[in-house]
Amino acid sequence: MNAEGGSSGLAKSAAVKLSEMGERTKKFGTAMRDPHGQRRLILVIVCVALLLDNMLYMVIVPIIPDYLADLENEQSEHVHEMMHNTNSSANSTILDKANKDNLDVQIGVLFASKAILQLLVNPLSGTFIDRVGYDIPLLIGLTVMFLSTCIFAFGENYATLFAARSLQGLGSAFADTSGIAMIADKYTEESERSKALGIALAFISFGSLVAPPFGGVLYEFVGKKVPFIVLACICLVDGLMLLTVIKPFSNRTRENMPVGTPIYRLMIDPYIAVVAGALTVCNIPLAFLEPTIANWMETTMHSSQWEMGLTWLPAFFPHVLGVYITVKLAAKHPHLQWFYGALGMVIIGASSCTVPACKTFGQLIAPLCGICFGIALVDTALLPTLAFLVDVRHVSVYGSVYAIADISYSVAYAMGPIVAGQIVHNLGFVQLNLGMGLVNVLYAPALLLLRNVCQMKPSYSERDNLLEEAPQGLYDTIKMEERKAKKKNYSSAGNCLPVDENGFDPFRAQRSVSEESSGPEYT
């Protein structure tokens, strides 16, 4: 009897658990069908992709230099044994110096290769995203990032690691651009869009700042492979979520997408050019300090390894605070987005100039937090502005405009590992920081050009003029047919417009009402 009672109890508990799992599955399915629920799931998928990309970008900082140094030492020991047999100690000293210089160059090129390839691929990826939509490029980006992470885990020589780093740049050009563009496309209301992009920026910041201690601790205790395998597993889960939630290969809505404005036309738009320049300039201090500040701390402060490893971690909190403040201010005063960006650049400039004056690790935290706080203000204010500019001045397809934003970041991070070291070597660390600070402060007034952006309204006439040309896609073809049918209905057999006895032309009146409703346009 006891056995039968126990088995029936187990059966009941199993049935209850299965029922609960069924309810959860049902709720998940309902959430995926609900537009608001799907938007939140898409935001989670994109944020995880951005987190992974930035963690992979920064996780190699404590790992690769030490790993390459070990490889270099093994090779140099072999050479030293050969030279010891020939009693050439002077040549051995010269060779050690040459190897160290060569290692520094190799590390700089390896770090910069990701941003360089991303910079080259972004113009093509932006156009590709505009043509096929946002979901397939995001899946391509996650797949390439998964492959590059696996290669990092099992690569054992410089050439393999260089290939993995470059491959990551290719994946980032698709994943980052399509992810940010997808958020802008799903969140069309300005306040919601600012909040969603702010959440994405918080994940980017968290990935960049937490990755070095994450990678350093795992590398120290369990070896090089583990941190990359963990990131590869998260990437795989994110890709499976994308396939489950969005179903990119069964989505046919892209066939009705409007034809996006070509990327070269967006680049010559003065408003977009000013925003792109601000994104590049504000990220230069971070990109230039990351590869140079550790050596400066070691020589001037005699900092320990843990201090150098945790240099940027405290800056995560003011970055998130900056995102939160900017989102709240943008919701209340959206017409001051340009001012928030300009204020951020001034804060970055002032903080950058004070870095060389710091004498201790505790003092250094304050200006680094100021730099990250300022970057949060600039990014959170200006990234939604790019989407708004495309909405009111071009066609609401966001792949190319966020490819331009990605190019802006890539310019800073491609120059950082290569140029910053040369400037420090030739001019000094103080001059590097003063120059970066001055550039940020001098660029801030350029954002005054954006002060009237919030008064712009959609430019219907520009889109109508574009449709007078040959149709470039299914969307344009449908619009052309609608306009032809409308004109045919208003036209009589003798090509005369129907005018009533008071001389009223309904077609012309409708057109004038449409033009008045479009409001003033800024060009």
Helices and strands as residue ranges (DSSP letters): H 2-33, H 35-59, H 64-85, H 89-132, H 135-154, H 158-186, H 190-222, H 225-245, G 248-250, G 253-256, H 263-267, H 270-289, H 293-300, H 305-309, G 313-315, H 316-332, G 334-336, H 337-354, G 355-357, H 361-393, H 399-426, H 429-443, G 444-450, G 453-455, H 460-467, H 474-490, H 506-517
